[in-house]
Amino acid sequence: MSDNQLNLKISTPYGVEFEDSIVSATFKTTEGFITILKDHISIIGELFECEMMINTVDNKEIKLNVGKGSFANINNNLKIITSSCNKAEAKQKKSNDDDYHLQFNEVKANGYSYTEMTLEKNTKED
């Protein structure tokens, strides 16, 4: 393993979906988006449904749609257990722009109020 790599393993109920040495992984947690690099402090947390960005050791970027779950990074071993995982590019190629709409939700937490914007799939069939 090179000096700037960490090991990533993504597991779902259907098996291991991704396992390789990487440079970084960015995904959504309870505190917002986080990027894990080599030598990141040990951390355990909740994973939210999001598009996860992985930078590989050969300078490629992989985008994965991941579901809710949990993650742990201990000693440069990032392990993610999620409800689902698939390549984002494949999903984007199959769908039309008209299949999605922006959803705005007001969120109130810890005395603060903000608007969260998400991309939602249309449920109406043509």
N, C-alpha and C positions, 0 to 999 in steps of 0.2 A: 504494500500500500504506500502510495506517495505521501509526501508531507502535507498536502492540502486536501486529502480525501477522508471521507467517512463512509461507513457502510450503511446502506438503506435497505430495509426489508418491509414491504407492504403486504399485509395478509388480510384476506376477506373470508367470509364463511365458505367460499368456494375454493380456497387455496391461496398460495403465494402468488401475487400478481406482479410483483417487481422485487428483484434482489440484485444489487450491484454496488460497487464503490462509486461514489459521486463526489462532487465538489460542494454543492449546496442544494437545499430544498426549502421552498417557500410555500406556506399553507396557512389557512385561517384557524385561529384558536379563539378562546373566550376573550382574549385581550386584543384581538385583531390579527392581522397577518404577521407572521414570524418567519425569519430566515435562519436556518440552522447551517452552520459551517463547522469545519473541523475544530476541535477543542472548545466547542460551545459548552457552557456550564451544563451540568446534569439537570434535566428538566423532564417533568411528566405533566401531561395536560390533556385537555379535551380537544378533539379535532372537529371542526364544523365542515359542513358540505361546502366544497369550493373547487376551483380549478387550481391544482397544485403544480408548481413550476419546479422542475429538477434540472440542474446543470450538471452534465456528465463530465467525466475526465477528458473526453475527446472534444470538448467545447461544443456539444450539442445541447439544445434545450428541449426537454420533454414536458408536455403538458398533459396532466391526468385529471379527470373528473373524479373526485373522491367523495364518499358519503361521510356521515357522522361516524365518530369513533374516538379513539384515544391514541396518544403517542408517548414515547419515552426516548430520550437521548441520554445515554450513559456510556462514557468512555468511547466516544466516536462511533457508537452503534445506535442509529436511529431506527426505531421499530414503530410501525404504524399498524394499528388494527382498525379496520374500517368496514362499514356495511357494504360498500361497493367501490370499484375502481375500474376505470376504462380510459382509453386514450381520448383526449379532448379533440384532436384533429379529426378522428374518424366520426365523431358525433357531429362536428360542424359541417363536414362534407355532405352528410346525409340529409341535413335539415335546410329549410329555406329560412330567409330572414323573417318572413311573415309568420313563422311558427312560434315566435317569441315576442314578448312585450316587457316593457319596464314596469316594475311594481315598486311603488313608494310606500314605505311603512314608517309610521312614527314610533320611535322607541323611547321609552322612559326607563332609566336605570340610575340608581344612586343619586337621585335628585337632579339628573341631567336629562334633557330631551333633545333628540336628534332624529334626522330622517335617514333611513337606510334604503338604498336603492338596490334591487335585485333583478336579475333577468329571469323571467318566468316563462315556462312553456305554455302555449295556448292549449286549452282543453277542448275547445270547440272543433269538431271534425267537419271538413267541407264535403 
